[in-house]
Amino acid sequence: MNQTKIFAHRGFSSQYPENTMAAFKAAVAANADGIELDVQLTKDEVPIVIHDETLDRTTSGTGLVQSHTLKEIKTLSSGAWFSERFQDEQVPTLEEVFVWSKNQQIVLNIELKGRTCDRQKVSSIIFPLIEKHRLEDQVIISSFDHKVIALCKEQAPMLETAIIAFAVLHEPVTYLRNVQTLGYHFYYKSLLDEEIAALIKSGIRLRPYTVNDVDQIKRFITLGCEAIITDQPKKAVDIRSCSFNKSIK
């Protein structure tokens, strides 16, 4: 019996500062199956793990990410905004996460962000890093920019990919096949149970986001989604364990 996987949204982001090594390590300790993280480029074109286009919300810095070099960003705290306990957390580079993850049994769901004009640049920098660290089987590339996903399948067809959508898609199976992906990361309120069942039957890998409510976690596990993306990985892992144990009695 295949269990729904639990992906920690930006790491264990309900208890630790998002997109930091502390949050990623805590997700592994909570027995999450995967980590969802966000990647964009610095001024000197180094892929770093940060969600926003600006530094203001999650670091001690200000201004656009793309206007700062890695050296400048590494002087900032990416945890002090969350708690003084995490004052020493830095914005990790994607390569730092790769080096750490090679010794973990964890899937890395990399959400590609950044400017639309940088689509080609982002892929040309990130794909060789994945190959260098031999993480092809451990990575999922996702994005709200579906042209990036189509480009990914052209340049690196061996990588698993997924589109992200907030609004519901019309004829999603046809659309996904046109983009050449089977992964569909959808806003958890946007699909009905019967729509989810039909998509799973069609071979679509559904991963709803961001699922923190107990009843919704149970719902998507019962429906058989490939994974759920949650800020509460420990809660979700515990619920899955209880659901699985009940199903085999």
C-alpha positions as CSV (number, residue, x, y, z in Angstrom):
1,M,0.0,0.0,0.0
2,N,1.4,3.4,-1.1
3,Q,1.3,6.0,1.6
4,T,0.8,9.7,1.0
5,K,4.1,11.4,1.4
6,I,4.6,14.4,3.7
7,F,6.5,17.3,2.3
8,A,7.6,20.0,4.8
9,H,6.7,23.4,3.4
10,R,9.9,25.5,3.4
11,G,11.0,23.0,6.0
12,F,9.3,22.7,9.4
13,S,8.2,26.3,9.0
14,S,5.6,26.4,11.7
15,Q,8.3,25.9,14.4
16,Y,11.5,27.1,12.7
17,P,12.4,30.0,10.4
18,E,11.4,29.0,6.8
19,N,13.9,28.0,4.2
20,T,16.8,27.6,6.7
21,M,18.9,24.6,7.5
22,A,17.4,24.5,11.0
23,A,13.9,24.1,9.4
24,F,15.2,21.4,7.0
25,K,16.9,19.4,9.7
26,A,13.8,19.6,11.9
27,A,11.7,18.3,9.0
28,V,14.0,15.3,8.7
29,A,13.8,14.7,12.5
30,A,10.0,14.8,12.2
31,N,10.2,12.0,9.6
32,A,9.0,14.1,6.7
33,D,9.5,12.4,3.3
34,G,10.3,15.6,1.5
35,I,11.1,19.3,1.8
36,E,9.6,22.0,-0.3
37,L,12.0,24.9,-0.8
38,D,12.3,28.1,-2.9
39,V,15.2,29.0,-5.1
40,Q,16.2,32.2,-6.8
41,L,19.5,33.8,-8.0
42,T,21.7,36.4,-6.3
43,K,23.3,39.3,-8.2
44,D,26.3,37.1,-8.9
45,E,24.0,34.3,-10.1
46,V,24.3,31.9,-7.2
47,P,21.1,29.9,-6.5
48,I,20.0,30.5,-2.9
49,V,17.1,29.3,-0.8
50,I,14.7,32.1,-0.2
51,H,11.0,32.7,-0.9
52,D,10.5,36.4,-1.5
53,E,11.9,38.6,-4.2
54,T,13.1,40.9,-1.4
55,L,15.2,40.3,1.7
56,D,13.0,42.3,4.0
57,R,10.5,39.7,5.5
58,T,12.8,36.8,6.3
59,T,16.3,38.3,6.8
60,S,17.9,41.2,8.6
61,G,18.5,42.9,5.2
62,T,16.5,45.0,2.8
63,G,16.0,45.3,-0.9
64,L,15.8,42.9,-3.8
65,V,17.6,39.5,-3.6
66,Q,18.8,40.0,-7.2
67,S,20.5,43.3,-6.2
68,H,22.8,41.6,-3.6
69,T,25.8,39.3,-4.0
70,L,26.0,36.0,-2.1
71,K,28.8,37.5,0.1
72,E,26.4,40.3,1.1
73,I,23.5,38.0,1.8
74,K,25.6,35.7,3.9
75,T,26.2,38.5,6.3
76,L,22.5,38.6,7.1
77,S,20.5,36.7,9.7
78,S,17.7,34.6,8.2
79,G,16.4,33.5,11.6
80,A,16.3,36.5,13.9
81,W,12.9,37.6,12.5
82,F,11.5,34.4,13.8
83,S,13.2,34.1,17.2
84,E,16.4,35.3,18.8
85,R,17.2,31.6,19.2
86,F,17.9,31.5,15.4
87,Q,20.0,34.7,15.2
88,D,22.9,32.7,13.6
89,E,20.9,31.1,10.8
90,Q,22.0,32.2,7.3
91,V,20.3,32.0,3.9
92,P,21.6,28.7,2.6
93,T,22.8,28.2,-1.0
94,L,21.1,25.5,-3.0
95,E,24.5,23.7,-3.1
96,E,24.8,23.7,0.7
97,V,21.4,22.0,0.8
98,F,22.4,19.5,-1.8
99,V,25.6,18.6,0.1
100,W,23.6,18.0,3.3
101,S,20.7,16.1,1.6
102,K,23.0,13.5,0.1
103,N,23.1,11.8,3.5
104,Q,19.4,12.1,4.1
105,Q,16.5,10.0,2.8
106,I,14.6,13.1,1.7
107,V,13.0,14.4,-1.5
108,L,13.8,18.0,-2.4
109,N,10.9,19.8,-4.0
110,I,12.6,22.8,-5.5
111,E,10.3,25.6,-6.4
112,L,11.9,27.9,-9.0
113,K,11.3,31.6,-8.6
114,G,12.7,34.8,-10.0
115,R,12.2,36.9,-13.0
116,T,10.6,35.5,-16.2
117,C,13.5,36.9,-18.2
118,D,15.9,34.6,-16.2
119,R,14.1,31.3,-17.1
120,Q,16.9,30.0,-19.2
121,K,19.6,31.3,-16.9
122,V,18.1,29.6,-13.8
123,S,17.8,26.2,-15.5
124,S,21.3,26.4,-17.0
125,I,22.7,27.0,-13.5
126,I,20.6,24.7,-11.4
127,F,20.5,21.6,-13.6
128,P,24.3,21.1,-13.7
129,L,24.3,21.3,-9.8
130,I,21.7,18.5,-9.6
131,E,23.8,16.4,-11.9
132,K,27.1,17.3,-10.1
133,H,25.6,16.0,-6.8
134,R,23.8,13.0,-8.5
135,L,20.5,14.0,-7.1
136,E,18.4,13.4,-10.2
137,D,16.3,10.8,-8.4
138,Q,15.9,12.9,-5.3
139,V,14.6,16.1,-6.8
140,I,11.3,17.5,-8.0
141,I,11.3,20.8,-9.9
142,S,8.1,22.9,-9.6
143,S,7.0,26.4,-10.4
144,F,4.1,28.7,-10.9
145,D,5.8,29.6,-14.2
146,H,4.7,26.7,-16.3
147,K,7.0,27.7,-19.2
148,V,9.9,27.0,-16.8
149,I,8.6,23.5,-16.3
150,A,8.2,22.9,-20.1
151,L,11.8,24.2,-20.5
152,C,13.0,21.8,-17.8
153,K,11.5,18.8,-19.5
154,E,13.3,19.9,-22.7
155,Q,16.7,20.4,-21.1
156,A,16.5,17.7,-18.4
157,P,13.9,15.1,-19.3
158,M,15.1,12.8,-16.5
159,L,14.0,15.2,-13.8
160,E,10.6,14.9,-12.1
161,T,8.6,18.1,-12.5
162,A,5.3,19.7,-11.4
163,I,3.3,22.7,-12.1
164,I,1.9,24.8,-9.3
165,A,-1.5,26.4,-9.6
166,F,-3.7,28.4,-7.3
167,A,-6.9,28.5,-9.5
168,V,-8.3,25.3,-10.8
169,L,-7.2,24.2,-14.3
170,H,-9.7,23.5,-17.1
171,E,-9.1,20.0,-18.5
172,P,-6.0,19.6,-16.4
173,V,-4.9,16.2,-17.8
174,T,-4.7,17.7,-21.3
175,Y,-2.9,20.7,-20.0
176,L,-0.4,18.7,-18.0
177,R,0.4,16.5,-20.9
178,N,1.0,19.6,-23.1
179,V,3.5,20.8,-20.5
180,Q,4.9,17.3,-20.4
181,T,4.6,16.8,-16.7
182,L,2.5,14.5,-14.4
183,G,2.9,16.6,-11.3
184,Y,0.2,19.0,-10.2
185,H,0.6,21.0,-7.0
186,F,-2.8,22.6,-6.3
187,Y,-4.2,24.9,-3.7
188,Y,-5.9,22.6,-1.3
189,K,-9.4,24.3,-1.5
190,S,-9.5,24.3,-5.3
191,L,-10.4,20.7,-6.2
192,L,-13.4,18.5,-5.3
193,D,-13.0,14.9,-4.1
194,E,-14.4,13.5,-7.4
195,E,-12.0,15.7,-9.4
196,I,-9.1,14.5,-7.3
197,A,-10.1,10.8,-7.7
198,A,-10.3,11.2,-11.5
199,L,-6.9,12.9,-11.7
200,I,-5.3,10.2,-9.6
201,K,-6.9,7.5,-11.9
202,S,-5.4,9.3,-14.9
203,G,-1.9,9.0,-13.3
204,I,-1.5,12.6,-12.2
205,R,0.7,13.1,-9.1
206,L,-1.3,15.3,-6.9
207,R,0.3,17.3,-4.1
208,P,-2.0,19.9,-2.4
209,Y,-0.6,22.9,-0.6
210,T,-0.5,24.2,2.1
211,V,-2.4,21.6,4.2
212,N,-2.3,22.3,8.0
213,D,-5.8,21.5,9.1
214,V,-6.3,18.0,10.7
215,D,-9.4,17.2,8.7
216,Q,-7.9,18.3,5.4
217,I,-4.7,16.2,6.1
218,K,-6.9,13.2,6.7
219,R,-9.0,14.0,3.6
220,F,-6.0,14.0,1.2
221,I,-4.4,10.9,2.8
222,T,-7.7,9.0,2.4
223,L,-8.1,10.2,-1.2
224,G,-4.6,8.8,-2.0
225,C,-2.8,12.0,-3.1
226,E,0.9,11.4,-3.9
227,A,1.9,13.9,-1.2
228,I,0.7,16.8,0.9
229,I,2.7,20.0,1.4
230,T,2.4,21.3,5.0
231,D,3.9,23.6,7.6
232,Q,3.1,21.0,10.2
233,P,5.1,17.9,9.1
234,K,5.1,16.2,12.5
235,K,1.3,16.5,12.8
236,A,0.8,15.2,9.3
237,V,3.2,12.2,9.8
238,D,1.4,11.3,13.0
239,I,-2.0,11.5,11.3
240,R,-0.8,9.4,8.4
241,S,0.5,6.8,10.9
242,C,-2.8,6.6,12.6
243,S,-4.7,6.4,9.3
244,F,-2.5,3.7,8.0
245,N,-2.7,1.6,11.1
246,K,-6.5,1.8,11.0
247,S,-6.6,0.8,7.4
248,I,-4.7,-2.5,7.9
249,K,-6.7,-3.6,11.0
